[in-house]
């Protein structure tokens, strides 16, 4: 299975979790980046929820 196939088989929740990156060193604590939205959060769950909302929006 290719990486692309693996990504296409993920459900939205799992894909949203994969699109959140933990960023260390910018603040006194870790922050989480929602890669498709460019928004940063102090909570990984908040970042994943915003990413999930983005995934479920209609494409442009």
Z-matrix of the N, CA and C atoms (Angstrom, degrees):
N
C 1 1.462
C 2 1.533 1 108.02
N 3 1.299 2 116.52 1 134.60
C 4 1.467 3 120.54 2 177.57
C 5 1.528 4 110.23 3 -79.96
N 6 1.327 5 115.86 4 166.17
C 7 1.469 6 120.15 5 176.40
C 8 1.527 7 110.55 6 -60.99
N 9 1.329 8 116.42 7 -40.03
C 10 1.469 9 120.00 8 178.73
C 11 1.511 10 112.07 9 -61.83
N 12 1.330 11 116.29 10 -42.21
C 13 1.471 12 120.08 11 178.72
C 14 1.522 13 110.80 12 -64.33
N 15 1.323 14 116.46 13 -40.29
C 16 1.468 15 120.12 14 178.66
C 17 1.523 16 110.79 15 -62.57
N 18 1.331 17 116.66 16 -41.14
C 19 1.465 18 120.12 17 178.39
C 20 1.524 19 111.22 18 -64.94
N 21 1.325 20 117.14 19 -42.51
C 22 1.462 21 120.37 20 -178.74
C 23 1.527 22 112.19 21 -67.02
N 24 1.305 23 118.00 22 -23.63
C 25 1.473 24 121.06 23 179.56
C 26 1.523 25 113.38 24 -84.51
N 27 1.328 26 117.64 25 -12.56
C 28 1.468 27 120.85 26 -179.69
C 29 1.521 28 110.06 27 -72.29
N 30 1.339 29 115.59 28 143.54
C 31 1.459 30 118.03 29 171.98
C 32 1.533 31 107.94 30 -76.59
N 33 1.323 32 117.34 31 166.00
C 34 1.460 33 122.04 32 -174.51
C 35 1.528 34 112.86 33 -57.94
N 36 1.328 35 117.43 34 -39.98
C 37 1.464 36 120.58 35 -177.98
C 38 1.526 37 110.52 36 -63.40
N 39 1.310 38 117.12 37 -46.67
C 40 1.472 39 121.25 38 -179.89
C 41 1.537 40 110.57 39 -65.44
N 42 1.308 41 117.12 40 -41.93
C 43 1.460 42 120.53 41 178.80
C 44 1.525 43 110.60 42 -63.62
N 45 1.325 44 117.37 43 -40.79
C 46 1.464 45 121.16 44 178.13
C 47 1.528 46 110.34 45 -59.69
N 48 1.329 47 117.32 46 -41.58
C 49 1.463 48 121.22 47 178.47
C 50 1.528 49 110.64 48 -63.09
N 51 1.315 50 117.30 49 -36.87
C 52 1.464 51 121.87 50 -179.30
C 53 1.528 52 112.27 51 -72.45
N 54 1.316 53 117.48 52 -22.54
C 55 1.463 54 121.82 53 -178.25
C 56 1.525 55 113.31 54 -91.13
N 57 1.338 56 117.07 55 7.16
C 58 1.463 57 122.41 56 177.08
C 59 1.531 58 107.89 57 -104.87
N 60 1.328 59 115.95 58 129.13
C 61 1.455 60 121.75 59 -177.67
C 62 1.524 61 109.48 60 -114.85
N 63 1.333 62 115.84 61 132.05
C 64 1.463 63 120.63 62 174.77
C 65 1.522 64 108.37 63 -81.49
N 66 1.342 65 115.78 64 126.64
C 67 1.460 66 121.89 65 -178.63
C 68 1.522 67 107.97 66 -114.23
N 69 1.312 68 116.51 67 120.94
C 70 1.469 69 121.36 68 179.32
C 71 1.521 70 109.79 69 -108.78
N 72 1.319 71 116.63 70 148.91
C 73 1.449 72 121.20 71 172.92
C 74 1.514 73 115.93 72 97.56
N 75 1.326 74 118.61 73 -13.02
C 76 1.460 75 119.64 74 179.46
C 77 1.522 76 111.81 75 -82.63
N 78 1.300 77 116.49 76 -31.76
C 79 1.454 78 123.44 77 -178.20
C 80 1.519 79 107.73 78 -130.88
N 81 1.329 80 118.55 79 172.14
C 82 1.469 81 119.53 80 177.60
C 83 1.538 82 113.11 81 -61.32
N 84 1.312 83 116.79 82 -18.68
C 85 1.463 84 120.43 83 178.08
C 86 1.527 85 108.55 84 -130.04
N 87 1.307 86 116.56 85 170.31
C 88 1.463 87 120.49 86 178.95
C 89 1.520 88 110.18 87 -68.39
N 90 1.314 89 116.19 88 146.83
C 91 1.456 90 122.26 89 172.19
C 92 1.526 91 107.04 90 -124.10
N 93 1.325 92 115.98 91 162.00
C 94 1.455 93 121.94 92 -175.53
C 95 1.516 94 109.66 93 -122.33
N 96 1.321 95 115.88 94 129.23
C 97 1.452 96 122.74 95 -177.79
C 98 1.519 97 110.03 96 -102.36
N 99 1.321 98 116.41 97 124.31
C 100 1.456 99 122.26 98 170.16
C 101 1.520 100 105.61 99 -83.01
N 102 1.329 101 117.34 100 102.00
C 103 1.469 102 120.39 101 -171.14
C 104 1.525 103 114.21 102 -59.70
N 105 1.338 104 120.93 103 -41.09
C 106 1.462 105 117.51 104 -177.97
C 107 1.529 106 113.45 105 -73.54
N 108 1.325 107 117.99 106 -24.16
C 109 1.467 108 119.95 107 -178.25
C 110 1.524 109 112.55 108 -99.12
N 111 1.331 110 117.53 109 -20.43
C 112 1.463 111 121.13 110 -177.68
C 113 1.514 112 113.52 111 76.70
N 114 1.318 113 117.75 112 8.73
C 115 1.465 114 121.74 113 -178.22
C 116 1.526 115 110.19 114 -92.54
N 117 1.349 116 116.21 115 146.17
C 118 1.457 117 121.56 116 -179.93
C 119 1.522 118 109.99 117 -114.22
N 120 1.341 119 114.63 118 146.58
C 121 1.462 120 121.95 119 -176.15
C 122 1.525 121 109.80 120 -138.42
N 123 1.327 122 116.05 121 156.39
C 124 1.462 123 120.90 122 173.42
C 125 1.519 124 110.94 123 -87.20
N 126 1.319 125 117.67 124 -10.41
C 127 1.458 126 123.21 125 -179.12
C 128 1.534 127 109.85 126 -117.54
N 129 1.327 128 116.19 127 128.45
C 130 1.462 129 120.46 128 177.38
C 131 1.522 130 110.75 129 -63.84
N 132 1.323 131 117.02 130 -38.91
C 133 1.470 132 120.70 131 178.72
C 134 1.525 133 111.51 132 -62.74
N 135 1.326 134 117.19 133 -41.90
C 136 1.468 135 120.14 134 178.65
C 137 1.523 136 110.48 135 -62.54
N 138 1.320 137 116.86 136 -42.65
C 139 1.468 138 120.53 137 178.92
C 140 1.523 139 110.94 138 -63.96
N 141 1.332 140 116.91 139 -41.48
C 142 1.466 141 120.73 140 179.77
C 143 1.527 142 110.84 141 -66.65
N 144 1.335 143 117.52 142 -38.06
C 145 1.468 144 120.63 143 179.57
C 146 1.526 145 111.50 144 -66.02
N 147 1.332 146 117.65 145 -41.69
C 148 1.463 147 121.22 146 177.90
C 149 1.536 148 109.47 147 -65.41
N 150 1.322 149 116.60 148 -39.34
C 151 1.461 150 121.12 149 178.59
C 152 1.518 151 110.61 150 -65.89
N 153 1.326 152 116.97 151 -41.21
C 154 1.461 153 121.24 152 177.56
C 155 1.526 154 110.18 153 -62.09
N 156 1.325 155 117.26 154 -43.84
C 157 1.471 156 120.57 155 176.43
C 158 1.525 157 110.51 156 -58.40
N 159 1.332 158 116.72 157 -42.46
C 160 1.460 159 121.22 158 179.23
C 161 1.534 160 110.78 159 -62.91
N 162 1.328 161 117.39 160 -43.38
C 163 1.470 162 121.20 161 179.90
C 164 1.525 163 112.07 162 -61.26
N 165 1.331 164 116.29 163 -32.00
C 166 1.455 165 120.47 164 -174.82
C 167 1.529 166 113.30 165 -90.10
N 168 1.331 167 117.37 166 -0.05
C 169 1.464 168 120.89 167 175.53
C 170 1.532 169 109.54 168 -77.78
N 171 1.311 170 115.76 169 156.44
C 172 1.452 171 120.61 170 175.91
C 173 1.517 172 110.02 171 -64.50
N 174 1.327 173 116.41 172 140.78
C 175 1.461 174 121.47 173 177.53
C 176 1.516 175 111.20 174 -69.73
N 177 1.306 176 115.61 175 158.33
C 178 1.463 177 120.04 176 -176.81
C 179 1.500 178 111.57 177 -106.83
